[in-house]
Amino acid sequence: MKIEIATLFPEMCEAVLNESIVGRARKAGKIEVSCRQIREYTKDKHRRVDDTPYGGGMGMVMQCEPIYNCYKAVCEDLGSKPHTIYMSPKGTVLNEKRASELSEMENILIICGHYEGVDQRIIDKIVDEEISIGDYVLTGGELPALVLTDCIARLCKGVLSDDVCFTDESIYSGLLEYPQYTRPEVWEGKAVPSVLLSGHHKNIESWRHEQSLKLTEQRRPDLYEEYFK
């Protein structure tokens, strides 16, 4: 899979993408992720990519042309149209199911807005879907794009050591994950649950499932109800 991120702040994105699991997966060739500086695709001599909004209002709006030129360059390099996503608080909220579906795609282009967003006409022309990472507003689309990339990347074949690394976690299974413990056995007077020290795998599995059910019912009743449908 190849993910392209169109952004005004590629260095910011690369600082995150070069680290941890995604960074190692990139170096190992398990997934391709690259960033494109939108300013490089403007024809304005001052490399301007934004202007004031028609109708008035605060802030600036990113212009169509630089984003469209960047998009066309990506299409040309790939030899096909990528699935194009615009990170926006107006989009559908990201969930594990959608991330799993996206991880099956060959090429994805993620567009990061900034300021007051982007001209609606570029969204209408090239964007396949708008995605939000929650009901709040950030200063730009870079952090949401990185969240989406990480969420997709870890589901791609070979990025994690085994599929169980994600199938056994919160949300993917439909439930929140059970509590985890490590050494020391007793910390600040609180001991690790004895069942986890028993070596009895069936009992451990049963305990973990019970804990997942309890946590999900308490904290995410919506997921709990959906799990039993």
Disulfide bonds with the S-S distance in Angstrom:
none
